[in-house]
Amino acid sequence: MTTWVPASCTLPTAEQPLRVAEFNALFAEKLAGSTRPDRRRLHLVLTDGPGVEQRVRDLVARESGCCSFFTFTISPGPEHLLLDIEVDEAHVTVLDALQEQAAAAERDLP
């Protein structure tokens, strides 16, 4: 699987695998579906529940701190939490790899 952490990431190298693992765990536990509305945007549907919104907000805030090219939009719903991820044109390959990670989690859904 391709890693989506770009060379421009300011997160210390030793912490990067931990952040990737956090996204992997979120996808494995909460991902209900994903779509790619256009090449610069990824739309994720996450199963909501106690603490999920706060978990996602914390994770994306930390990710925005080291990779400022990401724009995350969180939209709570009655049963699902919608997470839109957008990047600039220079980082589309990063979004491609993040989508690959999400797709791997979707393949594992029952």
C-alpha positions as YAML, in Angstrom:
chain: A
units: angstrom
residues:
- id: 1
  name: MET
  ca: [0.00, 0.00, 0.00]
- id: 2
  name: THR
  ca: [1.27, 3.47, -0.86]
- id: 3
  name: THR
  ca: [1.85, 5.82, 2.03]
- id: 4
  name: TRP
  ca: [0.12, 9.13, 1.73]
- id: 5
  name: VAL
  ca: [2.55, 11.10, 3.92]
- id: 6
  name: PRO
  ca: [4.27, 13.62, 1.62]
- id: 7
  name: ALA
  ca: [7.88, 14.73, 1.95]
- id: 8
  name: SER
  ca: [6.59, 18.21, 2.81]
- id: 9
  name: CYS
  ca: [4.95, 16.96, 6.02]
- id: 10
  name: THR
  ca: [6.36, 18.75, 9.08]
- id: 11
  name: LEU
  ca: [5.36, 16.00, 11.51]
- id: 12
  name: PRO
  ca: [8.52, 14.38, 12.92]
- id: 13
  name: THR
  ca: [9.40, 11.30, 10.88]
- id: 14
  name: ALA
  ca: [9.08, 8.99, 13.88]
- id: 15
  name: GLU
  ca: [5.48, 10.16, 14.43]
- id: 16
  name: GLN
  ca: [4.32, 9.78, 10.82]
- id: 17
  name: PRO
  ca: [3.57, 6.02, 11.02]
- id: 18
  name: LEU
  ca: [1.53, 6.67, 14.18]
- id: 19
  name: ARG
  ca: [-0.61, 9.25, 12.37]
- id: 20
  name: VAL
  ca: [-1.12, 6.89, 9.42]
- id: 21
  name: ALA
  ca: [-2.14, 4.21, 11.94]
- id: 22
  name: GLU
  ca: [-4.71, 6.60, 13.44]
- id: 23
  name: PHE
  ca: [-6.30, 7.13, 10.03]
- id: 24
  name: ASN
  ca: [-6.18, 3.38, 9.35]
- id: 25
  name: ALA
  ca: [-7.94, 2.67, 12.66]
- id: 26
  name: LEU
  ca: [-10.59, 5.31, 11.95]
- id: 27
  name: PHE
  ca: [-11.22, 3.86, 8.50]
- id: 28
  name: ALA
  ca: [-11.32, 0.27, 9.80]
- id: 29
  name: GLU
  ca: [-13.70, 1.11, 12.62]
- id: 30
  name: LYS
  ca: [-15.96, 3.82, 11.19]
- id: 31
  name: LEU
  ca: [-15.78, 4.03, 7.39]
- id: 32
  name: ALA
  ca: [-19.18, 3.34, 5.85]
- id: 33
  name: GLY
  ca: [-18.37, 4.52, 2.31]
- id: 34
  name: SER
  ca: [-16.38, 6.88, 0.16]
- id: 35
  name: THR
  ca: [-16.65, 8.74, -3.13]
- id: 36
  name: ARG
  ca: [-14.33, 10.93, -5.15]
- id: 37
  name: PRO
  ca: [-16.46, 13.85, -6.44]
- id: 38
  name: ASP
  ca: [-13.45, 15.25, -8.31]
- id: 39
  name: ARG
  ca: [-9.70, 14.74, -8.42]
- id: 40
  name: ARG
  ca: [-9.01, 17.18, -5.57]
- id: 41
  name: ARG
  ca: [-11.77, 15.98, -3.20]
- id: 42
  name: LEU
  ca: [-12.46, 12.80, -1.26]
- id: 43
  name: HIS
  ca: [-15.80, 12.34, 0.48]
- id: 44
  name: LEU
  ca: [-15.92, 9.88, 3.39]
- id: 45
  name: VAL
  ca: [-19.01, 8.65, 5.22]
- id: 46
  name: LEU
  ca: [-18.23, 7.60, 8.79]
- id: 47
  name: THR
  ca: [-20.56, 5.78, 11.15]
- id: 48
  name: ASP
  ca: [-21.36, 8.17, 13.98]
- id: 49
  name: GLY
  ca: [-21.47, 7.28, 17.64]
- id: 50
  name: PRO
  ca: [-20.29, 8.48, 21.02]
- id: 51
  name: GLY
  ca: [-17.05, 10.40, 20.70]
- id: 52
  name: VAL
  ca: [-16.65, 9.91, 16.95]
- id: 53
  name: GLU
  ca: [-17.05, 13.56, 15.97]
- id: 54
  name: GLN
  ca: [-14.55, 14.70, 18.60]
- id: 55
  name: ARG
  ca: [-12.11, 11.96, 17.53]
- id: 56
  name: VAL
  ca: [-12.33, 13.06, 13.89]
- id: 57
  name: ARG
  ca: [-12.06, 16.76, 14.75]
- id: 58
  name: ASP
  ca: [-8.97, 16.10, 16.87]
- id: 59
  name: LEU
  ca: [-7.32, 13.96, 14.19]
- id: 60
  name: VAL
  ca: [-7.94, 16.39, 11.32]
- id: 61
  name: ALA
  ca: [-6.85, 19.38, 13.43]
- id: 62
  name: ARG
  ca: [-3.54, 17.68, 14.13]
- id: 63
  name: GLU
  ca: [-3.18, 16.66, 10.48]
- id: 64
  name: SER
  ca: [-3.87, 20.22, 9.32]
- id: 65
  name: GLY
  ca: [-1.12, 21.38, 11.66]
- id: 66
  name: CYS
  ca: [1.58, 19.45, 9.82]
- id: 67
  name: CYS
  ca: [0.11, 19.25, 6.31]
- id: 68
  name: SER
  ca: [-1.52, 22.60, 5.68]
- id: 69
  name: PHE
  ca: [-2.47, 21.69, 2.11]
- id: 70
  name: PHE
  ca: [-5.38, 19.59, 3.45]
- id: 71
  name: THR
  ca: [-8.79, 21.19, 3.89]
- id: 72
  name: PHE
  ca: [-11.13, 19.10, 6.03]
- id: 73
  name: THR
  ca: [-14.86, 19.74, 6.30]
- id: 74
  name: ILE
  ca: [-16.87, 17.80, 8.88]
- id: 75
  name: SER
  ca: [-20.65, 17.63, 8.56]
- id: 76
  name: PRO
  ca: [-22.48, 15.80, 11.35]
- id: 77
  name: GLY
  ca: [-25.64, 13.94, 10.40]
- id: 78
  name: PRO
  ca: [-28.20, 11.86, 12.31]
- id: 79
  name: GLU
  ca: [-26.38, 8.54, 11.84]
- id: 80
  name: HIS
  ca: [-23.27, 9.40, 9.88]
- id: 81
  name: LEU
  ca: [-20.49, 11.92, 9.99]
- id: 82
  name: LEU
  ca: [-19.41, 13.24, 6.61]
- id: 83
  name: LEU
  ca: [-15.75, 14.11, 6.14]
- id: 84
  name: ASP
  ca: [-14.72, 15.94, 2.99]
- id: 85
  name: ILE
  ca: [-11.01, 16.17, 2.30]
- id: 86
  name: GLU
  ca: [-9.70, 18.59, -0.29]
- id: 87
  name: VAL
  ca: [-6.15, 19.27, -1.48]
- id: 88
  name: ASP
  ca: [-4.51, 21.65, -3.89]
- id: 89
  name: GLU
  ca: [-3.46, 20.45, -7.33]
- id: 90
  name: ALA
  ca: [0.13, 19.86, -6.22]
- id: 91
  name: HIS
  ca: [-1.00, 17.27, -3.64]
- id: 92
  name: VAL
  ca: [-3.52, 15.20, -5.63]
- id: 93
  name: THR
  ca: [-1.20, 12.17, -5.42]
- id: 94
  name: VAL
  ca: [-1.35, 12.42, -1.62]
- id: 95
  name: LEU
  ca: [-5.15, 12.32, -1.82]
- id: 96
  name: ASP
  ca: [-4.92, 9.38, -4.25]
- id: 97
  name: ALA
  ca: [-2.91, 7.41, -1.70]
- id: 98
  name: LEU
  ca: [-5.26, 8.38, 1.15]
- id: 99
  name: GLN
  ca: [-8.18, 7.18, -0.98]
- id: 100
  name: GLU
  ca: [-6.31, 3.91, -1.56]
- id: 101
  name: GLN
  ca: [-6.06, 3.49, 2.20]
- id: 102
  name: ALA
  ca: [-9.77, 4.16, 2.63]
- id: 103
  name: ALA
  ca: [-10.62, 1.77, -0.22]
- id: 104
  name: ALA
  ca: [-8.60, -0.99, 1.46]
- id: 105
  name: ALA
  ca: [-10.68, -0.50, 4.60]
- id: 106
  name: GLU
  ca: [-13.90, -0.56, 2.55]
- id: 107
  name: ARG
  ca: [-12.89, -3.87, 0.96]
- id: 108
  name: ASP
  ca: [-12.68, -5.30, 4.45]
- id: 109
  name: LEU
  ca: [-16.24, -4.21, 5.35]
- id: 110
  name: PRO
  ca: [-18.70, -7.04, 5.97]
...
